[in-house]
Amino acid sequence: SRNSARNNLNVALYSLRNTLEGLGHGVQPIVYRDGCYSLNPDLTWWIDRTEFLSAVEDAGREHRAGRPRKVIAAYRKAIGLYRGPLFEDDGASEWYLPEQRRLNDLYGRALEDVAEIYFKLGELPEALRFGQLAIGNDSCSEAIHRLLMRCYASQHQQQLVSRQYRICVTALRDELGVTPSGETTQLFHA
């Protein structure tokens, strides 16, 4: 009901104001203007999502400029800022799901790109580390499975190449009901 919704909003605002109290040094952190509640624009806010997106944009700029070490640095900053799915403890709502997926995809892309750059630079331990993080984020990413297989092959660890391929096959079968692409299978045989 309208009264119940208004009461819930008041309780949420009270809780939020108490949580943020003292941050504005006497300035209200939540303001009501033009029929909307918002964070007070007169205060400086640090928001991890904003910083994460900024670091991803920085990595893109550095990639276009052809500076792999700076790409790695920007992506590592973004990776460090990512703390898990947006609103992961809210199982009742759905309004944020597109943004949650977008941020998770950007995180996965950052992990994959860092692993790939490290591989190209010949820094296999770092490529493996970020590749494993990427597989933890998306167990069905064939691109990451292939990268890990290439890393193991570069270290002449054929048993680990085979193991990674089996992990890929199992993940794709169990999660998606599909088999690996021809590219993945061909790499395994090579």
Secondary structure, DSSP 8 states (H G I E B T S, - for coil): -HHHHHHHHHHHHHHHHHHHTTTTTTS-SEEEETTEEEE-TTS----HHHHHHHHHHHHHHHHHTT-HHHHHHHHHHHHHH--SSTTTT--S--TTHHHHHHHHHHHHHHHHHHHHHHHHTT-HHHHHHHHHHHHHH-TT-HHHHHHHHHHHHHTT-HHHHHHHHHHHHHHIIIIIS----HHHHHHHH-
